[in-house]
Amino acid sequence: MDLIPPIAAAVPASYYERHIFFCLNERKNGENCCAQHGAQQGFDRCKALVKAAGLAGPGKVRVNKSGCLDRCSAGPVAVVYPEAVWYSYVDASDIDEIVESHLKQGVVVDRLRVPPHLGR
């Protein structure tokens, strides 16, 4: 009898080691959104730091813009995959810490994690 291999064995390695998505959603009706809280600046800084550190590209890190990630009350937010770690950040030093700790070293920045109950 042939055994079916585990899914992990059947799925090829990811094109990127890590993928970070930044919500850049802007709500036209005045509702709270990440765009109102410096999301574009966070994205731009992260992208520049990743590139400068030589972390960008296949097998490494991809920094992406995203539409609404539905975690508005914690905004601005970013999420790192494959770990599915959600972050909220306030300033450039928070982005620096996410890049240095999580994207470079694989160590989650606990103080910036979004509590699981925060949504829209």
All heavy atoms as an XYZ file, in Angstrom:
915
protein
N       0.851     -1.176      0.000
C       0.000      0.000      0.000
C       0.898      1.241      0.000
O       1.806      1.354      0.782
C      -0.898     -0.007      1.235
C      -1.679      1.249      1.341
S      -2.537      1.618      2.891
C      -3.455      0.197      3.261
N       0.624      2.191     -0.912
C       1.386      3.442     -0.961
C       0.826      4.427      0.053
O      -0.385      4.593      0.163
C       1.305      4.074     -2.351
C       2.061      3.268     -3.398
O       2.975      2.525     -2.998
O       1.725      3.398     -4.586
N       1.720      5.068      0.753
C       1.310      6.106      1.700
C       1.378      7.462      1.021
O       2.285      7.733      0.239
C       2.212      6.109      2.925
C       2.158      4.857      3.785
C       3.171      4.977      4.917
C       0.769      4.680      4.360
N       0.419      8.320      1.319
C       0.412      9.683      0.779
C       1.406     10.492      1.597
O       1.350     10.502      2.826
C      -0.988     10.303      0.857
C      -1.956      9.478     -0.004
C      -0.967     11.759      0.407
C      -3.401      9.888      0.129
N       2.345     11.180      0.933
C       3.330     11.966      1.686
C       2.676     13.143      2.400
O       1.641     13.637      1.957
C       4.303     12.458      0.609
C       3.528     12.410     -0.656
C       2.503     11.304     -0.506
N       3.253     13.586      3.504
C       2.722     14.773      4.190
C       2.718     15.971      3.253
O       3.537     16.058      2.343
C       3.687     14.999      5.353
C       4.501     13.770      5.445
C       4.430     13.055      4.133
N       1.790     16.889      3.488
C       1.676     18.075      2.634
C       3.000     18.825      2.571
O       3.429     19.240      1.514
C       0.549     18.999      3.117
C      -0.794     18.319      2.873
C       0.593     20.346      2.427
C      -1.973     19.062      3.416
N       3.672     18.981      3.701
C       4.932     19.733      3.724
C       5.946     19.137      2.761
O       6.708     19.854      2.120
C       5.496     19.771      5.132
N       5.953     17.833      2.629
C       6.907     17.189      1.733
C       6.508     17.382      0.274
O       7.353     17.368     -0.613
C       7.008     15.705      2.062
N       5.218     17.571      0.015
C       4.728     17.697     -1.347
C       4.751     19.130     -1.862
O       4.684     19.357     -3.050
C       3.302     17.154     -1.421
N       4.843     20.106     -0.961
C       4.813     21.509     -1.352
C       6.243     22.007     -1.548
O       7.083     21.846     -0.674
C       4.104     22.356     -0.265
C       4.150     23.825     -0.613
C       2.666     21.891     -0.107
N       6.519     22.604     -2.708
C       7.873     23.121     -2.929
C       8.180     24.298     -2.006
O       7.278     24.947     -1.493
C       7.849     23.579     -4.387
C       6.411     23.793     -4.698
C       5.627     22.851     -3.820
N       9.448     24.558     -1.817
C       9.875     25.680     -0.976
C       9.308     26.987     -1.533
O       9.127     27.144     -2.728
C      11.393     25.744     -0.919
N       9.044     27.916     -0.649
C       8.502     29.205     -1.040
C       9.517     29.993     -1.866
O      10.725     29.855     -1.689
C       8.134     29.989      0.218
O       7.646     31.257     -0.131
N       9.026     30.828     -2.737
C       9.892     31.673     -3.559
C      10.660     32.673     -2.699
O      11.791     33.012     -2.989
C       9.042     32.403     -4.591
C       9.831     33.111     -5.659
C      10.511     32.398     -6.642
C       9.889     34.494     -5.690
C      11.236     33.048     -7.625
C      10.606     35.155     -6.678
C      11.276     34.425     -7.637
O      11.996     35.077     -8.614
N      10.007     33.129     -1.608
C      10.645     34.034     -0.650
C      10.717     33.339      0.701
O       9.818     32.598      1.071
C       9.840     35.337     -0.477
C       9.785     36.165     -1.733
C       8.627     36.235     -2.492
C      10.894     36.878     -2.160
C       8.574     36.988     -3.652
C      10.851     37.633     -3.328
C       9.692     37.680     -4.062
O       9.649     38.427     -5.200
N      11.757     33.633      1.454
C      11.852     33.102      2.810
C      10.799     33.763      3.702
O      10.151     33.109      4.507
C      13.247     33.336      3.383
C      13.392     32.822      4.803
C      14.752     33.104      5.414
O      15.551     33.851      4.813
O      15.012     32.588      6.501
N      10.680     35.076      3.560
C       9.683     35.833      4.324
C       9.039     36.857      3.401
O       9.651     37.365      2.477
C      10.333     36.562      5.502
C      10.746     35.641      6.591
C      10.989     36.372      7.907
N      11.240     35.383      8.922
C      12.432     34.792      9.102
N      13.461     35.123      8.369
N      12.565     33.875     10.039
N       7.796     37.173      3.733
C       7.019     38.130      2.971
C       6.374     39.058      3.994
O       5.707     38.577      4.906
C       5.924     37.369      2.223
C       5.600     37.907      0.889
N       5.510     37.108     -0.224
C       5.320     39.158      0.467
C       5.182     37.856     -1.264
N       5.068     39.094     -0.869
N       6.573     40.366      3.875
C       5.921     41.307      4.781
C       4.972     42.183      3.977
O       5.352     42.753      2.949
C       6.930     42.149      5.608
C       6.194     43.063      6.593
C       7.913     42.893      4.733
C       7.084     43.699      7.658
N       3.732     42.221      4.428
C       2.684     43.013      3.785
C       2.334     44.192      4.679
O       2.057     44.014      5.864
C       1.417     42.170      3.575
C       1.586     41.058      2.593
C       1.985     39.805      3.016
C       1.331     41.253      1.247
C       2.135     38.759      2.119
C       1.476     40.215      0.339
C       1.880     38.961      0.776
N       2.313     45.390      4.108
C       1.931     46.613      4.814
C       0.560     47.058      4.314
O       0.382     47.284      3.115
C       2.927     47.742      4.528
C       4.194     47.637      5.301
C       5.205     46.784      4.886
C       4.385     48.393      6.449
C       6.386     46.683      5.605
C       5.559     48.298      7.174
C       6.558     47.439      6.752
N      -0.386     47.192      5.224
C      -1.684     47.736      4.850
C      -1.499     49.222      4.552
O      -1.005     49.976      5.389
C      -2.703     47.555      5.974
S      -4.294     48.325      5.570
N      -1.888     49.629      3.353
C      -1.826     51.040      2.957
C      -3.228     51.564      2.633
O      -3.385     52.591      1.979
C      -0.916     51.223      1.738
C       0.542     50.792      1.908
C       1.335     51.099      0.649
C       1.187     51.440      3.107
N      -4.225     50.850      3.119
C      -5.605     51.204      2.801
C      -5.964     52.595      3.308
O      -5.598     52.993      4.405
C      -6.571     50.180      3.409
C      -7.958     50.343      2.863
O      -8.149     50.326      1.653
N      -8.937     50.507      3.737
N      -6.713     53.305      2.454
C      -7.215     54.634      2.816
C      -8.720     54.638      2.655
O      -9.242     54.329      1.581
C      -6.590     55.693      1.902
C      -7.004     57.085      2.267
C      -6.274     58.145      1.449
O      -5.451     57.785      0.595
O      -6.548     59.324      1.681
N      -9.404     54.970      3.714
C     -10.870     55.022      3.681
C     -11.303     56.459      3.380
O     -10.896     57.382      4.065
C     -11.449     54.553      5.003
C     -11.130     53.106      5.278
C     -11.934     52.579      6.456
N     -11.533     51.227      6.756
C     -11.897     50.153      6.071
N     -12.688     50.282      5.045
N     -11.478     48.949      6.417
N     -12.102     56.618      2.374
C     -12.548     57.946      1.932
C     -13.615     58.537      2.852
O     -13.824     59.734      2.867
C     -13.090     57.873      0.502
C     -12.095     57.359     -0.504
C     -10.945     58.302     -0.695
C     -10.009     57.768     -1.757
N      -8.746     58.440     -1.803
N     -14.287     57.700      3.635
C     -15.393     58.171      4.464
C     -14.954     58.697      5.835
O     -15.779     58.977      6.684
C     -16.427     57.057      4.641
C     -15.845     55.835      5.334
O     -14.700     55.843      5.766
N     -16.633     54.781      5.419
N     -13.641     58.793      6.068
C     -13.146     59.322      7.330
C     -12.954     58.284      8.421
O     -12.472     58.608      9.501
N     -13.321     57.029      8.150
C     -13.099     55.967      9.136
C     -11.605     55.768      9.350
O     -10.793     56.045      8.472
C     -13.696     54.645      8.639
C     -15.182     54.520      8.769
C     -15.644     53.134      8.365
O     -15.263     52.162      9.044
O     -16.369     53.040      7.362
N     -11.278     55.268     10.534
C      -9.891     54.971     10.867
C      -9.295     54.007      9.839
O      -9.943     53.049      9.426
C      -9.825     54.343     12.268
C      -8.418     54.257     12.780
O      -7.585     55.108     12.502
N      -8.142     53.212     13.531
N      -8.070     54.294      9.414
C      -7.387     53.422      8.457
C      -5.880     53.594      8.600
O      -5.392     54.578      9.141
C      -7.829     53.728      7.033
S      -7.416     55.391      6.467
N      -5.149     52.617      8.114
C      -3.686     52.626      8.244
C      -3.040     53.810      7.531
O      -2.043     54.348      8.005
C      -3.115     51.302      7.739
S      -3.519     49.901      8.815
N      -3.618     54.235      6.409
C      -3.050     55.363      5.661
C      -2.998     56.638      6.495
O      -2.128     57.484      6.283
C      -3.836     55.601      4.373
N      -3.908     56.773      7.454
C      -3.929     57.964      8.319
C      -2.836     57.935      9.384
O      -2.641     58.921     10.087
C      -5.273     58.066      9.047
C      -6.458     58.293      8.168
C      -7.761     58.176      8.945
O      -7.805     57.728     10.080
N      -8.840     58.581      8.300
N      -2.141     56.815      9.509
C      -1.178     56.644     10.608
C       0.235     56.342     10.125
O       0.976     55.599     10.782
C      -1.669     55.539     11.545
C      -3.004     55.831     12.142
N      -3.186     56.761     13.140
C      -4.234     55.344     11.852
C      -4.470     56.818     13.447
N      -5.128     55.976     12.677
N       0.617     56.866      8.983
C       1.995     56.743      8.517
C       2.351     55.417      7.880
O       3.528     55.033      7.847
N       1.370     54.710      7.348
C       1.630     53.399      6.751
C       2.574     53.491      5.549
O       3.461     52.648      5.396
C       0.322     52.729      6.348
N       2.398     54.491      4.711
C       3.263     54.620      3.529
C       4.718     54.831      3.940
O       5.632     54.244      3.361
C       2.792     55.772      2.631
C       3.605     55.912      1.353
C       3.404     54.762      0.381
O       2.276     54.416      0.035
N       4.495     54.153     -0.071
N       4.941     55.655      4.962
C       6.304     55.899      5.432
C       6.921     54.620      6.000
O       8.106     54.353      5.788
C       6.324     57.010      6.493
C       5.965     58.380      5.948
C       4.452     58.656      5.959
O       3.616     57.760      6.074
N       4.094     59.925      5.798
N       6.120     53.830      6.726
C       6.611     52.564      7.258
C       6.993     51.602      6.154
O       8.054     50.967      6.196
N       6.142     51.508      5.137
C       6.424     50.653      3.978
C       7.702     51.099      3.276
O       8.584     50.287      2.999
C       5.244     50.693      3.000
C       5.560     50.090      1.664
C       5.530     48.721      1.483
C       5.901     50.900      0.592
C       5.835     48.156      0.245
C       6.202     50.358     -0.641
C       6.177     48.977     -0.821
N       7.798     52.403      2.990
C       8.972     52.930      2.280
C      10.254     52.664      3.054
O      11.269     52.269      2.471
C       8.820     54.434      2.030
C       7.717     54.771      1.032
O       7.280     53.886      0.267
O       7.275     55.947      1.032
N      10.223     52.864      4.364
C      11.418     52.642      5.187
C      11.803     51.158      5.192
O      12.965     50.813      5.031
C      11.204     53.139      6.604
C      12.460     52.953      7.464
C      12.388     53.752      8.732
N      13.643     53.706      9.446
C      14.640     54.551      9.282
N      14.539     55.531      8.410
N      15.752     54.433      9.984
N      10.827     50.298      5.373
C      11.095     48.865      5.400
C      11.709     48.415      4.071
O      12.705     47.688      4.057
C       9.823     48.076      5.694
S      10.087     46.301      5.863
N      11.119     48.842      2.983
C      11.615     48.453      1.653
C      13.063     48.910      1.458
O      13.907     48.150      0.987
C      10.708     49.026      0.568
C      10.948     48.428     -0.793
C       9.727     48.635     -1.665
C       9.865     47.966     -2.991
N       9.501     46.560     -2.997
N      13.363     50.147      1.864
C      14.720     50.682      1.725
C      15.717     49.925      2.609
O      16.827     49.607      2.170
C      14.735     52.172      2.063
N      15.315     49.636      3.843
C      16.211     48.911      4.764
C      16.483     47.491      4.280
O      17.625     47.010      4.350
C      15.618     48.866      6.174
C      15.572     50.177      6.943
C      14.753     50.013      8.224
C      16.976     50.664      7.260
N      15.452     46.814      3.802
C      15.603     45.441      3.308
C      16.544     45.428      2.105
O      17.448     44.599      2.015
C      14.225     44.824      2.981
C      14.349     43.585      2.117
C      13.482     44.501      4.278
N      16.352     46.382      1.208
C      17.210     46.462      0.023
C      18.654     46.779      0.419
O      19.598     46.133     -0.056
C      16.677     47.514     -0.947
C      17.443     47.565     -2.245
C      16.819     48.532     -3.230
C      17.597     48.513     -4.530
N      17.038     49.424     -5.522
N      18.849     47.758      1.293
C      20.199     48.166      1.717
C      20.942     47.037      2.441
O      22.159     46.929      2.344
C      20.114     49.393      2.621
N      20.187     46.189      3.140
C      20.799     45.082      3.885
C      21.056     43.866      3.000
O      21.597     42.866      3.472
C      19.903     44.690      5.056
N      20.667     43.945      1.729
C      20.866     42.812      0.829
C      19.900     41.663      1.101
O      20.179     40.523      0.739
N      18.765     41.987      1.711
C      17.782     40.952      2.062
C      16.706     40.767      0.997
O      15.884     39.859      1.114
C      17.095     41.312      3.383
C      17.955     41.378      4.626
C      17.138     41.889      5.805
C      18.538     40.011      4.933
N      16.669     41.631     -0.007
C      15.596     41.588     -1.007
C      15.882     40.563     -2.087
O      17.029     40.329     -2.451
C      15.425     42.969     -1.636
N      14.827     39.952     -2.590
C      14.951     39.070     -3.745
C      14.570     37.634     -3.466
O      14.277     37.263     -2.333
N      14.560     36.828     -4.512
C      14.188     35.421     -4.388
C      14.999     34.698     -3.301
O      16.201     34.897     -3.188
C      14.493     34.846     -5.769
C      14.404     36.026     -6.682
C      14.912     37.193     -5.881
N      14.291     33.924     -2.505
C      14.937     33.189     -1.421
C      15.191     34.032     -0.195
O      15.710     33.550      0.804
N      14.806     35.305     -0.279
C      15.053     36.226      0.833
C      13.736     36.854      1.283
O      12.818     36.140      1.626
C      16.065     37.277      0.409
C      17.434     36.688      0.046
C      18.380     37.760     -0.437
C      19.688     37.141     -0.901
N      20.586     38.141     -1.437
N      13.661     38.182      1.274
C      12.489     38.899      1.792
C      11.825     39.705      0.687
O      12.503     40.324     -0.136
C      12.904     39.851      2.945
C      11.730     40.687      3.422
C      13.505     39.053      4.102
N      10.515     39.715      0.697
C       9.724     40.547     -0.210
C       8.886     41.505      0.634
O       8.209     41.084      1.569
C       8.811     39.671     -1.062
C       7.841     40.423     -1.933
C       8.508     41.059     -3.112
N       7.491     41.783     -3.896
C       7.782     42.559     -4.892
N       9.020     42.741     -5.267
N       6.831     43.180     -5.549
N       8.950     42.796      0.321
C       8.168     43.823      1.009
C       7.060     44.249      0.051
O       7.345     44.682     -1.058
C       9.044     45.041      1.392
C       8.221     46.082      2.133
C      10.245     44.599      2.219
N       5.799     44.100      0.488
C       4.663     44.368     -0.381
C       3.656     45.320      0.234
O       3.441     45.309      1.440
C       3.898     43.084     -0.685
C       4.278     42.481     -1.997
O       5.148     41.623     -2.032
N       3.650     42.917     -3.070
N       3.003     46.089     -0.654
C       1.855     46.901     -0.267
C       0.639     45.983     -0.226
O       0.577     44.993     -0.941
C       1.588     47.985     -1.320
C       2.697     48.973     -1.473
C       2.369     49.934     -2.599
C       3.513     50.910     -2.802
N       3.235     51.859     -3.886
N      -0.312     46.361      0.594
C      -1.550     45.599      0.682
C      -2.717     46.558      0.802
O      -2.563     47.676      1.275
C      -1.494     44.698      1.914
O      -2.756     44.143      2.172
N      -3.876     46.075      0.395
C      -5.113     46.770      0.688
C      -5.477     46.473      2.134
O      -4.641     46.008      2.919
N      -6.702     46.695      2.495
C      -7.147     46.518      3.868
C      -6.898     45.096      4.363
O      -7.265     44.121      3.713
C      -8.625     46.850      3.991
S      -9.205     46.789      5.701
N      -6.266     44.999      5.515
C      -6.025     43.713      6.161
C      -7.013     43.478      7.300
O      -6.911     42.497      8.021
C      -4.578     43.642      6.674
C      -3.518     43.622      5.569
C      -2.121     43.767      6.172
C      -3.613     42.347      4.746
N      -7.955     44.396      7.472
C      -9.047     44.292      8.431
C      -8.587     44.230      9.892
O      -9.210     43.586     10.725
C      -9.931     43.081      8.090
C     -11.395     43.344      8.403
O     -11.803     44.521      8.416
O     -12.127     42.373      8.640
N      -7.499     44.917     10.205
C      -7.024     45.044     11.591
C      -6.884     46.528     11.917
O      -5.969     46.963     12.613
C      -5.670     44.339     11.773
C      -5.577     42.872     11.362
C      -6.285     41.871     12.232
N      -6.007     41.854     13.637
C      -5.084     41.110     14.245
N      -4.296     40.328     13.555
N      -4.960     41.129     15.555
N      -7.806     47.328     11.410
C      -7.762     48.788     11.451
C      -7.553     49.368     12.846
O      -6.853     50.368     13.002
C      -9.031     49.374     10.856
S      -9.462     48.698      9.236
N      -8.154     48.767     13.853
C      -8.050     49.334     15.201
C      -6.639     49.246     15.762
O      -6.323     49.899     16.746
C      -9.041     48.655     16.149
O      -8.751     47.285     16.290
N      -5.776     48.476     15.132
C      -4.382     48.352     15.571
C      -3.441     49.120     14.652
O      -2.230     49.079     14.836
C      -3.968     46.880     15.613
N      -3.986     49.810     13.663
C      -3.183     50.410     12.604
C      -2.198     51.458     13.049
O      -2.380     52.081     14.083
N      -1.154     51.596     12.270
C      -0.883     50.886     11.036
C      -0.368     49.468     11.322
O       0.284     49.242     12.327
C       0.195     51.733     10.362
C       0.934     52.358     11.497
C      -0.096     52.578     12.565
N      -0.685     48.555     10.416
C      -0.286     47.163     10.616
C       0.504     46.625      9.440
O       0.391     47.096      8.311
C      -1.496     46.232     10.862
C      -2.235     46.614     12.127
C      -2.430     46.191      9.679
N       1.301     45.607      9.760
C       2.035     44.820      8.769
C       2.000     43.383      9.267
O       1.912     43.137     10.474
C       3.468     45.311      8.633
N       2.079     42.440      8.346
C       2.088     41.026      8.724
C       3.224     40.327      7.991
O       3.461     40.583      6.815
C       0.719     40.352      8.445
C       0.324     40.418      6.989
C       0.703     38.911      8.951
N       3.950     39.488      8.734
C       5.090     38.747      8.182
C       4.701     37.283      8.030
O       4.254     36.648      8.993
C       6.332     38.862      9.091
C       7.491     38.038      8.524
C       6.752     40.309      9.274
N       4.881     36.768      6.822
C       4.667     35.353      6.545
C       5.993     34.719      6.175
O       6.864     35.393      5.659
C       3.674     35.174      5.392
C       2.262     35.477      5.794
C       1.650     36.663      5.421
C       1.546     34.582      6.584
C       0.351     36.947      5.815
C       0.242     34.865      6.977
C      -0.340     36.043      6.582
O      -1.613     36.315      6.978
N       6.208     33.444      6.473
C       5.199     32.443      6.770
C       4.794     32.355      8.242
O       3.903     31.583      8.595
C       5.858     31.133      6.344
C       7.304     31.347      6.630
C       7.537     32.813      6.326
N       5.387     33.144      9.105
C       5.097     33.033     10.538
C       3.720     33.579     10.921
O       3.224     33.294     11.992
C       6.165     33.757     11.368
C       7.543     33.135     11.249
C       8.379     33.758     10.149
O       7.826     34.437      9.247
O       9.601     33.575     10.188
N       3.112     34.393     10.063
C       1.811     35.018     10.326
C       1.859     35.862     11.596
O       0.971     35.809     12.429
C       0.689     33.985     10.393
N       2.906     36.670     11.718
C       3.067     37.563     12.865
C       2.593     38.953     12.451
O       3.093     39.531     11.484
C       4.540     37.618     13.333
C       4.717     38.659     14.425
C       4.980     36.247     13.824
N       1.622     39.470     13.212
C       1.037     40.783     12.954
C       1.722     41.824     13.824
O       1.848     41.638     15.031
C      -0.454     40.760     13.285
C      -1.241     39.961     12.309
C      -1.418     38.607     12.309
C      -1.962     40.461     11.189
N      -2.205     38.243     11.263
C      -2.561     39.361     10.561
C      -2.170     41.739     10.677
C      -3.357     39.494      9.426
C      -2.962     41.869      9.550
C      -3.541     40.759      8.939
N       2.128     42.924     13.192
C       2.784     44.013     13.898
C       2.016     45.317     13.740
O       1.421     45.584     12.698
C       4.191     44.255     13.334
C       5.199     43.201     13.661
C       5.765     42.431     12.653
C       5.615     42.985     14.971
C       6.717     41.467     12.948
C       6.565     42.016     15.273
C       7.108     41.264     14.255
O       8.045     40.306     14.551
N       2.104     46.139     14.789
C       1.691     47.526     14.730
C       2.956     48.334     15.012
O       3.781     47.927     15.820
C       0.631     47.816     15.791
O       0.237     49.165     15.706
N       3.113     49.445     14.351
C       4.327     50.247     14.512
C       3.949     51.710     14.627
O       2.899     52.136     14.154
C       5.288     50.010     13.336
C       4.639     50.182     11.984
C       4.661     51.407     11.330
C       3.951     49.125     11.382
C       4.040     51.566     10.103
C       3.330     49.282     10.157
C       3.373     50.502      9.522
O       2.755     50.679      8.319
N       4.829     52.470     15.271
C       4.549     53.883     15.507
C       5.509     54.775     14.733
O       5.126     55.798     14.202
C       4.634     54.211     17.020
C       4.467     55.690     17.278
C       3.591     53.412     17.781
N       6.765     54.375     14.671
C       7.765     55.246     14.064
C       8.853     54.440     13.361
O       8.798     53.205     13.306
C       8.371     56.170     15.120
C       8.964     55.407     16.297
O       9.362     54.237     16.148
O       9.023     55.997     17.397
N       9.849     55.158     12.855
C      10.938     54.534     12.101
C      11.703     53.520     12.934
O      12.127     52.479     12.413
C      11.887     55.615     11.568
N      11.883     53.784     14.216
C      12.648     52.842     15.049
C      11.917     51.506     15.187
O      12.560     50.452     15.298
C      12.967     53.440     16.423
O      11.789     53.643     17.166
N      10.580     51.517     15.155
C       9.832     50.262     15.177
C      10.081     49.457     13.901
O      10.277     48.241     13.951
C       8.330     50.514     15.333
C       7.935     51.018     16.710
O       8.752     50.910     17.656
O       6.805     51.520     16.840
N      10.074     50.138     12.764
C      10.353     49.469     11.491
C      11.781     48.923     11.502
O      12.031     47.782     11.098
C      10.139     50.427     10.291
C       8.682     50.887     10.219
C      10.585     49.779      8.989
C       7.651     49.790     10.010
N      12.716     49.724     11.996
C      14.116     49.275     12.087
C      14.214     47.982     12.896
O      14.926     47.048     12.519
C      14.989     50.341     12.761
C      15.077     51.638     11.969
O      14.576     51.701     10.825
O      15.645     52.605     12.507
N      13.475     47.927     14.009
C      13.524     46.753     14.879
C      12.900     45.521     14.213
O      13.422     44.412     14.339
C      12.823     47.064     16.205
C      13.037     45.995     17.245
C      12.516     46.386     18.620
O      12.017     47.520     18.799
O      12.618     45.541     19.526
N      11.810     45.710     13.488
C      11.191     44.594     12.775
C      12.153     44.040     11.726
O      12.329     42.828     11.606
C       9.853     45.023     12.124
C       8.812     45.315     13.209
C       9.346     43.950     11.165
C       7.564     46.032     12.701
N      12.803     44.922     10.986
C      13.751     44.475      9.957
C      14.929     43.764     10.600
O      15.288     42.651     10.207
C      14.231     45.656      9.075
C      15.376     45.232      8.167
C      13.072     46.204      8.254
N      15.540     44.393     11.585
C      16.736     43.819     12.217
C      16.439     42.501     12.925
O      17.153     41.521     12.757
C      17.331     44.825     13.209
C      18.630     44.381     13.837
C      19.763     44.140     12.843
O      19.874     44.880     11.854
O      20.534     43.184     13.062
N      15.379     42.483     13.701
C      15.092     41.303     14.511
C      14.377     40.206     13.727
O      14.870     39.079     13.649
C      14.249     41.718     15.724
O      14.036     40.617     16.566
N      13.235     40.519     13.140
C      12.434     39.476     12.502
C      12.922     39.129     11.095
O      13.142     37.959     10.782
C      10.965     39.890     12.459
C      10.043     38.750     12.158
N       8.772     38.688     12.644
C      10.198     37.622     11.431
C       8.197     37.575     12.228
N       9.045     36.915     11.475
N      13.088     40.145     10.247
C      13.433     39.855      8.858
C      14.879     39.394      8.689
O      15.163     38.570      7.818
C      13.134     41.063      7.972
C      11.669     41.530      7.974
C      11.487     42.697      7.023
C      10.717     40.396      7.640
N      15.789     39.891      9.508
C      17.194     39.465      9.426
C      17.476     38.217     10.245
O      18.154     37.309      9.790
C      18.128     40.576      9.919
C      18.459     41.629      8.921
C      19.541     42.542      9.482
C      19.887     43.645      8.532
N      20.916     44.552      9.120
N      16.979     38.196     11.484
C      17.375     37.152     12.425
C      16.295     36.119     12.719
O      16.561     35.120     13.387
C      17.822     37.800     13.744
C      18.983     38.754     13.569
C      19.278     39.531     14.844
O      18.988     39.076     15.942
N      19.839     40.714     14.695
N      15.072     36.367     12.268
C      13.984     35.429     12.517
C      13.439     35.452     13.932
O      12.785     34.518     14.368
N      13.695     36.563     14.653
C      13.242     36.693     16.038
C      12.071     37.681     16.083
O      12.216     38.848     15.716
C      14.393     37.176     16.952
C      13.902     37.379     18.379
C      15.559     36.198     16.903
N      10.925     37.205     16.542
C       9.715     38.023     16.612
C       9.907     39.156     17.626
O      10.481     38.967     18.693
C       8.505     37.149     17.019
C       7.264     37.995     17.264
C       8.245     36.099     15.943
N       9.409     40.346     17.286
C       9.457     41.510     18.167
C       8.143     41.534     18.955
O       7.148     42.110     18.520
C       9.639     42.817     17.366
C       9.764     44.007     18.313
C      10.832     42.722     16.430
N       8.149     40.893     20.104
C       6.923     40.723     20.891
C       6.243     42.041     21.249
O       5.022     42.133     21.222
C       7.201     39.927     22.161
C       7.323     38.447     21.886
O       6.612     37.939     20.994
O       8.142     37.790     22.549
N       7.012     43.073     21.578
C       6.403     44.325     22.026
C       5.591     45.020     20.931
O       4.744     45.862     21.222
C       7.459     45.273     22.588
C       8.352     45.906     21.554
C       9.327     46.933     22.156
N       9.976     47.669     21.087
C       9.449     48.722     20.470
N       8.273     49.186     20.826
N      10.104     49.330     19.508
N       5.806     44.656     19.671
C       5.087     45.286     18.561
C       3.967     44.408     17.998
O       3.276     44.814     17.056
C       6.069     45.642     17.431
C       7.147     46.671     17.782
C       8.106     46.859     16.622
C       6.527     47.985     18.201
N       3.777     43.235     18.579
C       2.739     42.329     18.083
C       1.348     42.888     18.343
O       1.082     43.480     19.390
C       2.853     40.961     18.746
C       4.080     40.205     18.256
C       4.106     38.830     18.822
N       3.235     38.002     17.983
C       3.263     36.690     17.992
N       4.077     36.030     18.800
N       2.474     36.007     17.217
N       0.465     42.689     17.380
C      -0.928     43.099     17.517
C      -1.643     42.040     18.357
O      -1.575     40.857     18.033
C      -1.607     43.219     16.128
C      -3.092     43.503     16.278
C      -0.926     44.290     15.285
N      -2.329     42.467     19.419
C      -3.095     41.499     20.205
C      -4.129     40.790     19.328
O      -4.737     41.424     18.455
C      -3.784     42.357     21.274
C      -2.954     43.597     21.352
C      -2.413     43.816     19.965
N      -4.322     39.494     19.534
C      -5.191     38.719     18.635
C      -6.644     39.196     18.584
O      -7.309     38.983     17.579
C      -5.127     37.302     19.198
C      -4.379     37.361     20.461
C      -3.735     38.696     20.584
N      -7.124     39.888     19.593
C      -8.526     40.314     19.603
C      -8.787     41.603     18.819
O      -9.938     41.939     18.562
C      -9.002     40.505     21.059
C      -8.353     41.667     21.740
N      -7.091     41.583     22.290
C      -8.768     42.949     21.924
C      -6.765     42.772     22.801
N      -7.763     43.605     22.596
N      -7.738     42.316     18.431
C      -7.949     43.577     17.707
C      -8.232     43.321     16.243
O      -7.463     42.680     15.548
C      -6.732     44.502     17.835
C      -6.496     45.111     19.207
C      -5.264     46.009     19.164
C      -7.708     45.902     19.670
N      -9.344     43.848     15.789
C      -9.734     43.709     14.404
C     -10.051     45.060     13.808
O      -9.326     46.013     14.028
N     -11.138     45.122     13.145
C     -11.518     46.363     12.482
C     -12.153     47.281     13.480
O     -12.082     48.412     13.583
C     -12.478     46.059     11.348
C     -12.739     47.251     10.489
C     -13.407     46.823      9.230
N     -13.658     48.019      8.453
C     -14.344     48.035      7.365
N     -14.849     46.926      6.908
N     -14.544     49.142      6.697
